[in-house]
């Protein structure tokens, strides 16, 4: 198992290099430093001198991959790729265009993101599984049909509608919670409730319907018939036998997103004014701040790989047949 | 003897009204085994599930009564029914691999029953679980309790299923094809266990099976089911001495065995009628060779033919006697065939296929760098020859490597070592292009016709694909003509080519699979268990077809199977495989009728026989893993005659008899003869 983990982490290195090269190519080859400087300076102030000055200030005046003028290893280190991209492997993300330390920024913004994403994830999972189990218990009855119909309706509605509709009703009409904003500590709870609720509601349709399908597939299997032949009640069959087996496919889809919860949600955070990583990314994209975008893409792929490894590990917990080697 | 189960006019139907089980009645006494015999789709399993009230959502019991120990289970509220299930009545299923919960330990699964029905304390439960596992013959029971089903072999899993059923101390045990998924030697062990358990506890047993041999060795009473009805009911002795219903007679006649080697099997034309068909006459009439006008018009009544033997057939009714039907003799005549049906004596020449020292090893990798730490020796030094127009059977239990041999011959798996010469050409080491030129010579027919045909392709496309790939036939017109001819050859209507595989029955699909293989003019067909997914009557059709094709086209067959009766009927030579190696080979008459290797002897004795009267050589244990074969002779840990030499040296080949003109010599790998 340890050997397996080490191997998986080693596999991650070439993947991350690939991701890094790809983002590098997108940002510095397709979009040359000159273009970036022009965009940052604005149309009025663009002169060749100003561009050179901007490039010097921001460290874009070096060759892209290989510095022919330098000696030895500095031929590789004294380049834009090394300074802007290679340093990300040690999680040194450098500075954003407005001069802030991106690493520190990520650290402070992680908490608000988690404050929204974690409760959304866990409450959601519990609710979706429960709802799906209920539909399974009452399968092929009017209740089940109504549940499926509800799911289809819920998943057909755009998530934007949930956000705007929720804000309109809960904040504007009924004045339950503030419409947006964020504060730390217990006081901040009132800012968290609405985005969490809306996040959970937005996922009910698709997830519950999917879990129901998984449960129904399991319930048709032979071991369930055996369990019934023992004289177990339908509830015990569901909880003791079906749920355990159905957790295997459910985990595949679920565990992989756990690390990504750190990244927050782009839409929710922007709409609710939450100073998390999601809104950070959106703002950086809008401001064309490539340093931040690159950092977030890299962080995203690291977390995704971590999620995949976690998924493999979780298999060994729920499925005795799986041995990692 | 008291009656444990009494079923009266049980009718089970689909929601749309189609009757799956139509008014069946029978009784089972304590200590008695009642066999329900029939082909798939006859309603046997649905009868059992009706009894347990475990029918699928779309099926329900329409009418009738079922009394288990005096209680009518049809009328019972669900809560009380749950008390009975797993308690007084228990059930074991066909696929032990699928019927156990894969993520619960064996102990937990057995304990569940004890908690529900015996209300034991926690300590007592563990103790009782161990006792139960010991009772069903699982060695090292305390350790096994904590293991998961995937850690057990198929036979062990079925033993666990039986232990679970016994945990509630049932008075009635329903066994639905309990050994169909198991190898013969394991089947023999499990059936023995069921008989022993029944003797100890005196429970009644409902045994559902399609296998006449299993009935012959286990049942006291037999009911033959066809299309949802019981068509004949008798004691075992009566049924095997005088099968009365034409369907029962046909079932007997369709059994392949060596004595019929020269003659075609009595295949029953057509298939079991689909569910929900409305019948105006006898259900079997469309397939019955004895049917007369009345059979199609009037539903036959139940008629007693002897004390304790009844039948649902017009041949035995008063009407039949009125129109001048004579009592029929019991011997059922097989169609008379000229001697030419037996294959022409083989021409002595260079063998069509010559395999020498074939090895297929799969590496076991471990650790950080995935180093190879061992080899699974699936096939370990196998040599065989097949002459033109001959049939060689490769026999062995699951896991012995016989399917791997088939794939390695076709180079679908590249052999690790050894040579495969086909029609004088070496196939191992050929490049992809050169190999493709040889593909037309050797084709394969797979086991499961339901899974091996592409469901999204029409029959014509399936047949034409191979011809297109290998450039058989000049143009598409010629290929279309060839498709028509192929369909004629395998006995399907020409219109079949515009249809999709799912529109056909299992037997018809296997005909399509055979036509697909024949499309490219092969000289050798590798048939991997081609009939094991089929019913006996359909199996007979396919075996007859294979034999006719061999005669017409001079085909050679490599027949990979575990079914010794089929080998006896079809093959000229046979190789018996154990753990990747051939242990005995020779002409069919020699190997199957005077087997010498202890494994061959045990394998043959484990096959349940209709005529009975043979002593079972019980094999203990199961086949070891090919990753870690035993020292010396691979078979010695299970062999009763093993001596010191067997534990240290692998026996060399011994020639037992030279083989007459054109016949294969009888050879064996066993120290007893060296």
Interface residues (C-beta under 8 A of the other chain):
Chain A: X3 X6 X7 X139 X140 X221 X222 X223 X225 X226 X227 X228 X229 X230 X231 X232 X233 X240 X241 X244 X245 X248 X318 X319 X320 X321 X325
Chain B: X52 X54 X57 X82 X83 X84 X85 X86 X87 X90 X91 X93 X95 X98 X99 X100 X101 X102 X103 X104 X105 X112 X113 X116 X117 X148 X150 X161 X164 X168 X366 X367 X368
